Amino acid sequence: MLNSTLYLSTNYFLIALNSAGCITSIYDNTRQVEYFFPEQNVYLLRIGINGEIQNPSSVSYVTDKKILEVTFGSSGSAYIQVGEKPSHITFELKSANVDGADVVMWGPYPVIITNTIGETVGVVRNDDFAFGIQALNIQTTGGRPGEYPELGLGSDNNAAAETEFGSIVQAYSRERDGGLTGSKIGLFGCPADKALEIIERIEISEGLPHPILDGEWGKTSQTARLSYMITGFGESNVDEVLKYVEKAGFKYVYHPGPFQNWGHFQLSPGDFPEGDESLKRCAQKAEVKGIRVGVHTLSNFITTNDPYVSPVPDSRLMKSGSTIIKKDIDENTRDIHIADPEPFRDQGTLSAAVIDREIIQYRSISDSEPYILSGCKRGAFGTKAIQHGKNSSIGKLIDHPYRVFFPDLEMQDEMADRLVELFNKTGLRQISFDGLEGCERTGHGVYAHNRFVQRCFDSWNMEVINDASRLLHYLWHIHTRMNWGEPWGKATREGMPEYRFKNQDYFNRNLFPRMLGWFQLRLASGDVEATCLSDIEWVLSKGAGFDAGFALSTGLSDLKINGQAEDILNAIKIWEEARLMNVFSEEQKKRLKDPEGEFHLEKIENEGWNLYPVAYSETFVYTNQEKQPGEPVDVEWRFENPFHEQPFQFILRVIPDAGVSPQDVFVSPCFEIGFQQVKFPVHIPPNHYLICDGDKQVLVMDANWNIVKNITITQDLPEIMKGQENVRFSCDPVSKHSVEIKFRTMGKPEFICLDSY
């Protein structure tokens, strides 16, 4: 046993351990502050055996070897190697001679820190001090084992969690996931502003993944925060795509769906007729222009057309369970008798089972004996219907709503190796590990996630930006970033904005590069308008405020047909250059973050930038209705101009009404402001716009922002006064469609001098 308290320390903090194997102090050496929360019996290590928790009964320390011998009563003992380094303290389980042990738990270790809880990175911080845990190999998981609810706190995968008294950090290992022997953690404490620096030192010291991007650590590299374009391409059009990528100043272009299958990851012959060699030539063309190429896939998802499935299913496809068939069947049998129905109760999405070299799909299963899979489709997914004898094994295949299957751990390794081969052969430089949660289907939980990603990372022969679909504690070291937020079917400002902004808080507390997610440059479709310049400037201003990159998802047809595409790409180049140069003040960034804030940025060549605040009114709707004789047909609206006096600006959109002929047009809108009336003598078709930017040149644009007509009006435009402004609106009585109108005002610019940066 320890005869006295064991003290272990780094440059910045100290930890104390008593003879019962309990931590008694977590101490800030710099400011001489105790952060340990004095709970009873905070054990360094505990063990789980068949659902029961074993606490240490005593601890002894071999000083010259720095070995802790931890005794668990009559159950056995464990040996822990201790390491003291300037940046951190390590504990490694060298052996666990405890019969039946299936889990080891490091912590939870409680501290009185409440300000910032980095639940994934495993670091808790206040203004002065940071305390953290790092899992030092893939078999060690930040969080707690879900099958032992009494071990640890918070969510299963949270390496840190908030408590009533402050916070905790914790980690564990399972016997089935890489074994208990070798489980290893690092603990550190340091000044709060040095937390990221200390983690980098731990990565280097412990041989953890330490990605470098363009000469700098991935967590601090500017490359990690670069925005990029998502668009399809192939050998036939890659040159055209690259021209658009260059116009926006992007350094990465990312193919959203290059594969004809997942599993073997064979490339679509339409885009890449010579497979990997075609993609390699595309990447080489991009590299000449200083652009890097990436591809999207779904990690370990296996499509039903993949060679792992068809024409002969691989025996390593994951099954939720198996039983035997109770009667011989031939290739025409549609009802299959089975012994155990339980694995088949959950039919999943594909309702698929495998018998030897054949996959079948079944429509239903009986509730009572005899248990029968009824209405079977034989030879599903290109397999062959064949005879099967009584007592043949039948297994229920695990699937997913994406209509895919999953591999076991061995096959998953093969899939990772194929991705490595593809990247190394073609020169790809970006991937998103989307669908990473599918790794759990192997039955090895977080360990399978860690194994898949690290297998790729260890074998790539070049730097690869890799986005996380699901950030886990150990993989924090490998993943470059997360780019969450999807744009589908929503207006730009309505596509998950709260979720995107909430993510920035998550990234901040977990010391992770910030990204805003995907946004679209699209054409008009249904009720969703085509993307316009103000949409993207809204995105860009938020990115500048948070210092967050984003992805622009588009296609060649969108880029060619959207009339504002060129302006949008130019704006991206201007805003992103300013963001990456960090030209905005903290006060400006605060305003730019505001979800309601609108801004416009202009580049003044060789001088700097002008940043304009912009305000849009609410959207007013006008519908021309028949009224009684003498009753006014106009309407009155009120909006706020927060800026100086300026010429009148608006955006008018004609909304087709049901029952009105598409050939009908909206005629001669008229505005009255401050007793001054201005009429626009123009016919505007449905789904078209009338744009007035404060001068006498007004534009009629189609649904995709292409200029249809340029009109010069003879009247002077009214002035919009600062504060509340009333507008009366009317139109020609023959107008039948409705219109939506927004008024725009713009503040005076703030000049940002180039020489200051």
N, C-alpha and C positions, 0 to 999 in steps of 0.2 A: 504494500500500500504506500501511497504518498505520505511521507512524514509531515510535509507542510504543503502549503499552496504552491502550485506550479505557475510561474509567470512566463508568458510568451509575448514577445513584443516586436514591433516594426519601427520604422522611423517616426510613425505618427500615432500608433495606438498600442494598447496592451490588452491581453486577455488573461484571465486567471482561472485555474481549474483546481478543484479540491479532490480529496482522496476518494470521494464517492463517484467521481467522474462527472461532476457538475460544474458548470461555468458559474463564477461568482463575480466577475467584473468584465466590463467592456469599456475601456477608459481612453479618453482623448489625451494623449501625452502633451500635445501642443498647448491646449488651453486648460489642462488639468480639470477636466469635467468627466464625471461618471455618467455613462449612458445606459448601463445595464439596468433592466427592470428586475427588481429582486423577487422573482417568483420562486416558489419552492421547487428545488430539484430540476434545474434546467440542464439536462444531460447533454454532453457532447455528442454521444452516439447511443441510439437504441436499436433494438432488433425486433423484427416481427417473425413469429413462428406460427404458421397455420392459423392466422387470424388473431393471435394473442401477442401482446407487447411484452418484451423482456427489457427491464431496466438494468443497468449495471449495478453490481453489488459492491465492487471496489475497483480501484485503479492503482497500478504501480507504474513507475517511470524509470526506464533504464537510461540514465543520463548520457553516458558516452555514445550510445546508439540512437538516442532520441526516439525511443520506442515506448509507446503507452500500451501496457497490457491491461485490457478491460475484461473483468470477470463478470459473468452473468449467472451467479449462484452455481447450481449444479448443472445448468444447461451447457456451459462451456465458456470459452473465452475468445477474445479478438485482439489482434495486434495492429496498432495504428502507428504509422511512421509520421513523425512531426518534423516540419521544416520551418525555420525562421528566416525570412528574407527581408530586406529593407522595405519592400512594398507590401508584403502579405505574409500570412502564416498558412501553411498547408497541413492537411490531415489526410493521410492515405491509408485505407484499410488493406493491410498486407495479407491478412488471413482472418478467417472467421470460422473457428472450430466449434460451431454451435449446430447441433443436429436439427434439420428441418427449417433452418433460417431461410426465409424467402425475401426479406426486405431489410435494408438498413436505412435508418433515418438520421440525418444530420440536422439537429435542431428540433423545433424552431428556437431560434436565439432571439430573446426579446430585448428591445431598447426603447427608450423614451423619446423617440423621434417621430414627429407627426407631419411635418410640412409636405414633403414630397416622397411618395412611395413608388419606386420603380419596380412594379410587380414582375416584369419580365426580366429585366437586366439583373434584378436581385440587389438593388442598391436603395437605401433609404437616406434622405438628406434633410437637414435643416439649413439655416443660413450659414452655419459655421462648420458643421461636421457631416461626413458621409460614412455610413457603415454598410458593408456589402458582403455577399457570398458569391463565389464563382464555382460552378461545376467544371472540373478540370479534365473531363473526358466524356465520350458520348454515352457511356453507361451510367453516368451520374446525371440526375435530372433535377432541375430547379423546381421546387414545389413539394407536394406530399403525395403519398400513394393513396389513391381513392378507395382501395379495398381495406384500408386501415383508417377509418374516420377519426380515431383518437390520436393519430400521429399528425402533427402539424396543424396549420390553420389556413383559412382562405381557400381559394380554388385550387384544384389539383395541380395546375401548372404554374401557380404563382410562386416564384422564388422569394418574393417579399409580399407582405400583406399588412394592412392597417388593423390595429386593435384598439380597444378602449383606452389602453394605457400608452399607446404609441404605435409600434410596429414590430414585425418579426422578419427574419430571413430563414430560409430552410432549403434542404435538398435531400434526395434519397436515391437509392439504387435497388433494382429488383434482380433476383437470381435468374429469372427467365430472360432478362434483357441485358446480356453481356456479363452477368455474374456479379456477385458481391465483392469478391476479391478484386482489388484495384479501384474500387470506388474512392473518389478523391475530390476534396473541396479546397478552396482557398478563401480565407477570411481577411478582410482589410478594413481599416479605418483611416481617414485622412481629412484634410480640409475639404469642404464641400466643393470648392472650385477645382480641385485636383482629381475628382473621381474618375473622369474619363482618362486622364493621364495615367493613373494607377492601373486601370484596367488594361491599358495598352502594355504597360510594363509586365503585368501578369501574363498576358498573351505571349509575349516574347519569352519570358522566363520559363513558362510551363509548356512551351511548344504547342500552344493552342492555335487554331486558325487565326492568321493575321493578314487579312487581305490588304493588298496595296493597290491603289488606283492612281495611275499616272504619277508615281513617285511618292504618294502620301497615303497614310493609313486610311482605310475606307471610311471610318467613322468621322473623320475630319476633312476628307478630300472633297474638293469642290465638285469633282466628277460624280460623286454619289448623289448630288443635288441637281444634276442636269435634267432639264426637261427633254422630251423626245417625241417623235412622231410614230404613231401606230397606223400602219397601212399595209395592205396586201401588195405584193410585187412578185415578179418572176423574171426569168432571163429576157423575156420579150419587152418588158417595160421598165426595168430597173433604172435605166438611164433617165427616163422621164420622171420617175419618182424621186430620184436623187436631186433633180433640179429644184423641186418643191422643198425638199428637206434643207437644201442649202439656203433657200430664200428665207426660211425661218431661223437660220442660224443653228439648227439642231445638229448635234454630233452623233446622235443615235437614231436609227430607224428600225422598227420592230414589226415583224410579220405576225399578224394575229392568228393565223391558221395555216401553216405551211404543210401540214402532214395529211396524208391520206389515211393513216391509222396511228393510234397510240399503242405503245407496247414495243414494237420494232421501230417506230418513228420513221417510217418510210415517207419520203417527200412526195407531194402531189405532182404527178407527171405533167399536168397542165401548166404549172408554173415552173417546174424544174424537170424538164424532159430527160436529163441525164442524171437525175437524183442528186447525190451529194456533190458531184462535180459541177453541176449547174449552180447550186447554191454557193459553192466556193467562188465561182467566177463573179457572182453578184457581190459577194463580200469583198472581193479584190477590187472591183470597180468602185465600191464605196470607200474603201481604204485610201485609194488614190486621192479622193476628195476630202480626206480627213473625217470620214463618217464611218461609224461602226454599226454592224448589223446584229440584230437579235431575233429570237423566235419565241413564240408562246406555245406552251403545251400544258397538260394536266398531270404532271409528275408520274404517278404510278397507275393512272387509269388505263384500262385496256379496252379498246374498241372491239366490237363484235366482228369486224372484218379483218382483224389482225391475225397473223399466222399463229399467235399463241392460242387462238380460238378456232380458226377455220383454215383448212378443212378438218384438221385433227386437233382437238383440244389438248392443251398441255396439262399434264397431271398435276402441275403445281398451281393451277388456278385455285384461289382460296375458296373454301367451303365453310358454311356455317355449321355443318354437321352431315353425317352420313348414316345410312341404314342399308338393308338389303331388299331386293325385290323378292316377292314370295311365290311368283309364278313365272314360268318361261314366257318370253314375249318374242314375237317376230317383228319384222320391219313395219307391219301394218297395225300393230296393237296401239289402241288409243287410250286405254285405261290400264294403269300400271299399279299392281298391288304391292304395297310396301309394309315393312315390319314396324317401323317407328315413324309416326307422323310429325313429331315435334320440330325437326329441322326444317320442315316444309310449310309450317303454319304461316310464317311470314313470307309471303310470295315475293316481296320486294317489287321492283319495277319490271324486271324481265321474266320473273317466274320461271327461272331456268334451273335445270338439274343436269348432271352429267353421269352417264353410264359408260364406262370404258372410253371408247373413242367417239361417242355420240352425245350431243347435247339435245335435251328435250325441253319443251315449254309446256306447262300444265295450266289449265284454266281454273281448277278447283281441287280441294282435297276434302275427303269425307270427314265428318265429325266423330264418327264412331267406327268400330271394326265392322267389316274389313276396311282397312285404310287404303284408299284408292286415290291416285292422282288421275283426275279425269280430264277428258278433252285434250289429250296431249298432242302437241305438234312434234312430229318425229323429224330427226335430222335438221334441227334448227341451226341457223347461222352458218349454213354451208357445210355442216357436218353430214355424215351419211347415216341413214336409218339402217340398223342391222339387228340381227337376232341377239338376245341376251338370255342366258340361262338363269334358272332359279338360284337364289343366293348371291347373284351378282351385286356388287356394291353400287349404290346410287348416292350421289352427294348433291346437296343444295348449294348452288353457286352464289357467292356474295355479289351483289350488284349495287347500282346507284341510279338515281333518277336521270343522270346523263346517259343512261343505257350503256353502261360499261361494266366490266368485271375487274377483279383485282388479283395481284400475284401473291405468292408466299414470299418469304424473306429472300430466298435464293434467287427466285425469278426477279424480284425487285432489284437485286444487285445487277443482274443482267441488263435490266432496263436503264439503270444509272450508267452502266458501262457503254451502252449504245449512245446515250446523250453525250458522254465524254468523247466517244469516237467521232460523233457528228461535229462537235464543236472544234475538236483538235484538227480534224481533217479540213473543215471549211473555213475556219477563222471567225466563227461566230463569237460575239462579245457580250451578249445580254440574254438573260432568260428570266422568266417568272416561274417560281416553283408553285404554280397555281395547283389547287387541289391537293396540297400536301397532307391534308387530313386523311386522304386515302391510305396513307402509310399505316394508319392504325388498323386497317383491315387485315394486315398481316398477323395480327395477334400480339404484336410486340410494342404497342403504344408509342410513347415519345421516343424510345430508343430507335424505332424504325424510321421515324422522321430524321433523327440525327444521323443515322447511318446512311440514308439515301443522299442527303445533302452533302455530308462530308465526303462520301465516296466520289461525288462529282467534283467537289472543290479540290480534293487532293490530287485528282488526275488531270484536271485542265492544264494545258500547257501555256496558258496566257491569262491575263486578268479578265474576269467576267463579272459584269454587274449582274447580280441576281436578286430579284425582288422576292419577298416572303409573302405567301398567302396567309400564313399563320405563324406568327413570331413566337418562338419558344426560347427558353433561357439559354441553352447551349448554342443554339443556332443564331443567337444575337451576334456572335462573333463572325459568322460567315456571311449572313445576309447583308446586302448593301443597304437595303431600305425596304419599306412597304409603300405601295402606291394604291391605297384603297379609295373607293368612291367610283360608282358607275353612272353613266349618263343616259342610259337607254330609255327612250320614250318620254323624256321630260325636258322642259325648257332648261337652259343652261343654269339659271339661278335656282332652279327647283330640283336639280338632280342631287339629292342627298347632301345639301349644304351643311346642316347641323352635324351630320355624321363626319363629314370631311373636316370641319373645324374642331370637333371633339377629338379627332385623331391627332391634331397638332399638339394637344395637351398630353396625349399618350406618348407621342414621340419625344416630347420635351422631358417628361419625367423618366423616360427610359433611355435617355442619352443617345437618341437615334436620329439619323438624318430625316428631314421632314419632306413629305410629298403630299400633294392635294388630291391625287387620284386621276381618273380618266375624264376627259371632256371631248365633246364631238365638234368637228367642223362638218356640218351636214347640210343636206337640202331639205326643203319643206316637205313634210309628210304628215298627212292627217291633220291633227290639231296642233302639231309641233311646227313652229316656224323654222326657217332656215337660219343657221348661225350667222350672226352679224358681228361687226367689229366691236360694238359696245358690249356684247356678250363676252367676247374673249378678253377685252380690256378689264372687265369685272374679274375674270379668272386671274389675269396677270397681276392685277393690283393686290388680290389676296395672296398670291404667291410671293409678291414683293414684301408684303407685310409680315408674313410668317417665315420668309426666306425658304420657301418650299417650291420644289419643282412640280411638274405635272406631265401628263401624257395627252397629246392631241390625237384623237382617233378619227380617221377620215379615210377616204378612198380617192382614187384618181378622178372618178366622175364627179365627186363632190368638189374637188379642187378645181376642176375645169369649169363646172357649171355655176357654182356659187360666185356671184358677182363681186363679193367682198373678200374672196379668198386671198387675193394679192395683198390687200390692206391688212388682213388678219395676220398673214405670215410676216409682213414687215413690222407690225406692232409687236409680235412675239420677239422678234430679233432685238428691237429697241428695249423692251421691258426686261428681257432676260439678261441682256448685257448690263443694264443698270443694277438688277438684283445681284448678279454674280460679282459685280464690282463693289457691292455693299455701299451704294451711294446715298441711300435713304437714311435720314436721321431716325433715332428711336421714336421721336414724337410723330414723325411721318409714318413710320411702320405701324404705330398704334392706330392711326386713322385708316391706313390702307387695309388693316385687318377687319375693319368694321363690315359685317355682311351687308349692311345697307349702304355702304359708301361706294360711290362711282368716281372713277378718275380717268383722265386721258393723259398720256405721256408723249411728248414730242422731243425728238433728238435735234439739238442744235450742233451741227457738225463742228468738231474741234473746239467746242466751247462747253457743252454740257447738255442739260435737259430742262424742259419746262414741264412741271407737274400741275395739271389743271384739275381742280375738284369739279365734279359734274353732279347735277341733280335732275332726276326725272320725277315727274308728277305721277300720281296714281294713273291707272288706265281708265279713261272715261269712254263710255259706250253711248253711241247715238243711234237711235232707230227712228226713221221717218214714219210718223203715224198720221193718219187722217184726223183732222180736228174740226170743230165746228167753225162756221164762218166768223171771221174776226179774231179768233183765238190765235195768239202767237205760235209759230211753228218752231221757234228756236228754243234752245236750252241754255242754261247758265251754269258754269262750273267755276270752281275756285281752286287755285293751287298756290304753293309757296315758292317764292324765289329767294333763296337764302343769300344770294350774291348781289352784285352791283347791278345797276340799270343796264339793259342790253337788248339787242334786237330779238324779236319773236322767233322761236324755233319750235318745231313739232315733228312728230312722226304719226302719220295717219295710215291706217290699214283698213281695207275694205273686207268685210266679213260676209261671205255669201249666206243668205238666208234660205231656209228650206222653203220650197214652193216658188222661189224667184228664179227666173230663167238665168242661166250662167252668162247669157249674152247681154243681160241688162248691166248697166254701169252706174257708178255713183257720180253725180254731176255737181260741179261747181261748189265745193265747200267754201263757207264764208265765216270769218272770225271777226268779232268786234271786241277791242280791248281799249279801255280808256276813251271811249266814244269815237275811236278810230276804227273804221271797218276796212278789211282787206278780203277780196274775193279772188279765188283761184279758178280761172275759167278753164277747167280741164275735166275730161271724162276718165274715170278710174275704174278699170275692170275688177271683178272679184279677185281676192287674194293678191292684190297689188297694193303698193304703197305710194303715198305722196310724202316726200321728204323736203322739209324747209330748214336750212342750216343758218338762217339769220341774214340771208341776202336775197336778192331778187331772182336768183337762179334756183328754181325748184325742180325736183326730179320725180318722175313717175318710174317706179321700179316694179319688176315682176316678183313672184313669190320667192325667188332665189336671189334677190337683190341685184339683178341685172338691170341696167338703165334702159328703159323703154322710150322715154321721152324727156327732153330737157326743155324747160319752159322759162321764159323771162317774163316776169310780171311788171306792169307799169306803175303800180301803186307802191308807195313807201310802206315798209313793214312797221307795225306798232312797236313801241318800246315797252319792255317788261320792267316794271318797277321792282325795287327790292321789297320783300315782304309779301303779303297776301295780294294776289292778283285775280280779278274776275274776268272770265272769258265767256262771251256769248257765241253760240255756234248754230249755224243753219246750213241748208243746202238747197239745191234746186228741188222743187216739189216732185219732180218725176223720179228722184232717187228712191230706190226700193231696198237696196242692201243696207245693212248696218255698218257702222265704222267703229274702230277702236282708235283712240287718240291719246298720245302721251306728249306732254310739254317738257322741253329740256332747257335748262339754264346751265351756264358754266362760269366758274369763279376765275379770278385773276390768277395767273400762273405763279408758282414758286420756282425760282431758278435754282438749279443744282449745278454748281460749277464743276467742270471736269478736272480742273487743276487741283481741286481739294482732295482728290482721291488717287 
